Amino acid sequence: MARRLYAHAFLDEFVLLYPLYAVLFADTGLSGAEISSLFVIWSVTSFALEVPSGVWADVFSRRWLVALSSLPTAAGFALWTALPCYPSFAAGFVLWGTGTALASGALEALVHEELTRRGAAGDYARLMGRAQALRTTAVALATALAAPVLAVGGYGALGAASVAGCLLAAGAGWALPESRGPRQEHGADSGKAGHGGEGGEEDGEQEGGGAFRAVLRAGLAEVRREPAVRRRLLLAAVLTGTTALDEYVPLLAAATGVDGTAVPLLVLLVEAGTAVGGWCAGYGARRLAPVLAAGALCLAAGAAGGHPAGMAAVAAGFGVFQWAMVTADARLQERVRDRARATVTSIAGFGSEVVAVLVFAGYALGSARLAPGPLLALAAVPYLAVALAPAAAPLLAARRRERRGGRSRGGGGADRRAR
């Protein structure tokens, strides 16, 4: 299980276009706002398909969706390099967004369910963290190879290598184990106690052909009725969505004043930091808030400095964000039932795409006045807000209680004056 998961994770991110596709867009003549609009198209496509694909994974086959997800992405990369222009870039992001949505929720649900069947659900965070680290390692290796491949074969060679990586990832996805069959129900839930038992009616709907509707209703009911699920879903969505900032790391690296050939090396440094964060997943989860605050400060300081050395602090920040993202996902998986696991995870993915769109829109608006460094420094604010939220929550609750008490006392005085 672990080896096949790691192989898929590595191949899925071994894309030589990653460190330079923003540069490709800029070389084609696109402005910062146009580049951000492409990222918005990407996210809009993903979140439009997030929940339907999650329901499909719960009803049909999670392994099938993971395997198929790499094929639209391969087609998008081929289109970018064959016909580099804004319409092609937009179409490529639609294809890439489709592939992202197909795998989102399906992979997490597949891994958690298989681990649960083997009595190893507690290994989820560690395995997914290492898988994420291998994804980042693949991006780092692709980044290291991008410059020499670009020098020898141009963007065409980068595109061909990226397409080949996606095709290999599809094969690795098909090799993942899946014990469940389409629309198969399980006798025991893998989530924690406290989830309601609505299975009988929904099972009837599934047998009657309403499988999609039944699973969607089960997932939405879980989010609606379980406060712990809602809190963890929101945390996962915010932390995952804000990592959209990594799309601007090449622009941040270029803004430090280094030569163009050094940009991939600075991007590689940040990817290395992200990989370290993935390898650390599964440890220190109780210290999420202070560690996340430290990561936010690292990002702000490193980005605002405008010096190549500041990229080391940016790398540390992104490592923390990667660790926090995996930690938040593991917390969410602990609370949801397997029946609608991919659906609930896709709802979190939907939320993360909404956050990503806000990030892209904010960068597009800010790029008219600010350079990449100050913009990414400001982007540390959401992480800092998430880190400080647990400490602020008791104070806000106490203030609300005081206000309610004050209104009650004030109302009584008014009544007495009226009498």
N, C-alpha and C positions, 0 to 999 in steps of 0.2 A: 504493500500500500504506500508506504513512505517513499520508496525509491521511485515508483511510478508518478506519484504526486510531484516529487522534486524534479523529475525529468520534464514533466509537462510545464511546470512553473518556469524552468530555465528556458526551454525552447519558445514558450509563449512570449517571452520578453527579449529574446535574442534578435533584436531589430536594429540594423545598422543605421536606419533613418532617424531613430529616436533623438540623438543629440543634435541633429542638423536639420530636421524638417522645418523648424521655425526659421532657420537661416535660409533654407530653400525658399520659403515663402517670401522672406525679405529680399532675397536676390532676384526673385521674379518681379519685384516692384510693389509688393503689398505693404501698406502702412501698418502701424501698431494697432490701430482700430480695426483694420480689415483682418489682421491675424487673430485678434480677439474674437471677431465675429465668427471666424471659422471654429474656434474653440466652443463658442456658444452653440453653433450648429451641431457639433459633436455631442455636447451635453444634452441638448434638447432631444436629439434622436435617442440617446441612451435612456433618458428618464421617461420618454414616451413609451418605450418598449420594456422598461424595467419590470413593472408589475405583471403584465401579460406573460413575459418570458418566465418569471418566477412561478406563476400558476402552472404554466406549461411544464416546467421542470417537476413540480409536485405531482402532476397528473400523468405525465408521459414518462420521460427518462432523463434523469439528470446527466448521466454520462453522455448521451447523445448530444445534448445541448452544449456541453463542454467541448466535445469534439468538433461540432459544427461551427462553434463560435470563431474559430481562427480563419475560416474560409472567406467570409466577407471582408475581414481585415486585410487578407492577402490581396484580394481584388482591389481594395482601396489603394494600397501601396503601389500596385502595378499601374493604376490610373494616374497617380501623382507623377510618377517618373516618365510615363509615356506621353503625357500631355500636361505639362506644368502651367496651369493658369487658374484663376480664382474658381471658375465653375468646376473644374476637375478636383481642386482641393476640397471644395464644398461637398461634392459627391463622394469623395474618398472618406470624408469625416462621417457622412451618413452611413457608409458601409462599416466603418470602424465602430461607430456608435452602436450599430446593430449587433456586431460581434461582441462588443463589451456587454450589452444587455443580455445576450444569450447565456453568457457564462456567469454573470452576476447573480448570486443567490444559489445557482445550481451547484457550483463547485463547493461552496461552504457547506451546503446541506448534504451533498454527497459524502464529503470527508467526515463530517460530524456523525452522520448515520452509520457509516462503516466502522468508525471507531467505537461507537456505542454498541454495535453488535458484537464487537470483540472485547467489550468490557474495558475500553481504554479511552473513554470520553474525556478524561482529565488531560490527555495528551494533545487535545485539539489546539490549544494556543501555541504549544511548542512546535507542532508540525506545521501549522499555518504560518507561524513566525519564520520558521526556517524556509518554508516555501517562498514567502515574501522576500527573504534575504537572498535566495537563489534567483528570484526574479530581478532583484536589484543587481546581483552579481552579473547576470546576463546582460543587463543594460550597461553596466560598467565595462564589461568585455567588449560589447558592441561599440561603446563610446571610444574605447582604446583603439579599436580596429577601424573606426569610421574615417579618421584623418588619412591613413595610408590608402585605404580603399578609394576614398574620394580623390586623392591625388592620382591614382592609377586609372580608375574607370569612371570618375565623375558620379553624378547623382544616379545615373542609370545602373551602375554597379551596386550602389547602396540599395536601390530599389529591388534589384534581382535577389540580393542576399536576404533582404527583409521578407520577400515573398516566400523564399525557400524555408526560412525559419518558421513562418506561419504554417506552412504545409506539414512540416515535421511536428509542430505542436498539435495539429489536428490528429495525427496518428498517435501521439503520446496521450492525448485526451481520451481516445477510444480504448486505450489499454488500461485505464483506471477501472478498479473493481466496482461493481454495483450489484448488491444483493436483491434489491427491490425490483419489481417489475412495474410496467405501466399501471397506474391506478391501484397499486397494491397497498393495502392497509396493514398496519402493524398492531399487534396486540397490546404493546406497552408503549407509553410515551417516554421519550428521552429527556423531556424537560422536567423542571422541578414540580413538586406538588402544588396544587392550588389552581390548576387549569380546569375549567368546567368541562363536563361531559356532555357534549352535544353530538357525539359520534353517531348515534342510531339514526337520527333523521338525515344527517349528511351522508351516511353510508347509503341510505335508500336513494338519495338524489344521485349519488355516483352510479349506483346500479341502474338507475333509470335514465342515465345519459347526461345528467347535469354535473359532471365531474368538475369542470372548470368553475362553475358558479359555486359549488359546494366548497371547494378548496379556497377560493377567494373569500367567501364568507367566513370560513374558519380562521383565515389569516387576519382579516380585518377585525373579527371579534376578539382575537387574542390581543391585538394592539389596543382596541377600545376598552377592554375590561381589565387589563393588567397594567397598573401604574408602573410597575418595575420594568415591564417590557417597553412601555412608552419612553421611560427615561433612558434606558439603555439604547433603544433605537435612535433616539434623538442625539445622544452622545456619539454613537457610531456614525451617524449621518454627517454631523458637523465636522468631526475629525477627518473622516474620509473625504468629504467634499472640499475641505480647505487645502488638502494636498494637491489640488489642481494648480497650486502655485508652482509646482515643479516644472510646469510647461514654460515658465519664464526664466528658469535658471540659466539656460544658454544666453539669453539676452542680458541677464544680470552679469554673467561672466564676461561677456563682450564689453559691457559698460565699465568694467574696471580698467580698461585701457590696454589690455594685453593684445598681442598679435592674434590674428584669426586662427592660426594653427594651434594656439594654446587654449582656445576656448573649450575644446573637447576634454582637455586635461583637467580644467577647473570643474567642468561638469562631472568628470570621473571622480573627483574628490568628493563632491556632494553625494554621488551615487554610493561611494564607499561608506560614507557616514550613514546613509539610509540602510545599507546592508547590515551594518553593525546593529542598528536598531532592530531589524528583523530577527537577527540571531539572539538578541536579548529578550525577545517576546516570551511570555510565560513566566517571567521573573519580576518581582517587585510590583505587582499589579496594585497593591494597596497604596503605593506612593504615586499614583497617577497624577494628582493635582500639583504637588510641588515639582515633580520632574517635568511636567508639561509647561509649567511657568518658566522653568529654567531654559527649556528649549525655545520658548517664545522670545526670551531675552537674547539668546544666542542669535536667532534669526535677525532680530531688530538691529543688534550691534554689528553683526557681520555685513548685512546688506547696506546699512546706512554709511558705513565707512568708505565705500567706493574704492577699496584697495584689494588687490588680488589675495593678500593674506587673510582678509576678512572672510573669504570663502570657506576657510576652515571652521569658523564659527557657524556659518550657514550650514555646513555639512553636519555639525553637531546638532543643530536645531532640527534638521530633517531626519536625523537618526532618532531623535526623541519622538518626532511626530509619527514615524513608522511604528515604533514600539507602542505608542499610545493607540494607534489605529487598530493594531492586532489585538491589543488588550481589550478595547471597547467591543470589537467583534466577538471575542471569546465570551465576554460578559453577556452579550445579547444571546448567543447560542445556548448559554446555560439556562435561559428562561423560556425558550420557545419549544413547542411540541414539534415532533418530526413530521406530522401530517402536513403542516403548512409551513415547514421550515424555510424552504426556498422562497415562498411567497412573502413571509415576514422579512427575510433578509433582503429581498428585492424592494420591499417598501423602504427599508433603510437605504438601499441603493438609490431609489427614487429621490429620497431626501438629500442624499449626498450630491446628486446631480443638480438639484435646485441650488444647493450651496455653491457648487462649482460654477454655475451660470452667474451667480452673484459675484463670485470672485473674478470671472472673466469680464463681466460688465464693469466692475469697479476698476479693473486694470485699464480697460479701454477708455473709460472716462478720465482716469487719472493720468494716462500716458500723454494727454494733450498738454499737461502742465509740469509733470514730474518725470524724472529719469527712473529707470528700473530699480536702482538702489533704494531711494526713498519710498517707492511704491511697495516693494517687498518688505521694507522695514515696517510700514503701516500695516501690512498683512499679518504681522505678528499679533495684532490686537485681538482677533477672534480666538486664537489659542490661549492668550492670557485671560480672556473673559471666561472661557470654559474652565480653565484651571482655578480661577477665583470663585466660580459659581457655587461650589459646595460650601465654601466658607461664608459666602454671603447669604445663602438660603436661610439659615436659622435666624439671621438678623432681620431679613425681609419678613419672615413668618411672624416674628415677635412684633414687628412694626404693624403688620396687618391686624394682629390681635389687639394691639393698643388702640388702633383706629376704630375697630369694631366696639371696643369697650367705651371709647370716648363718645361714639355716636349713641350708644345705649344710654350713657349717663346724660348726654345732652338732650336726648329725647325725653327722658324722665323729667328733667327740669322744665322743659317746655310744657309738659303735661301739667306739672304742678302750677306753673304760672297761669295756664289756661283755667285751672280750677279756681 
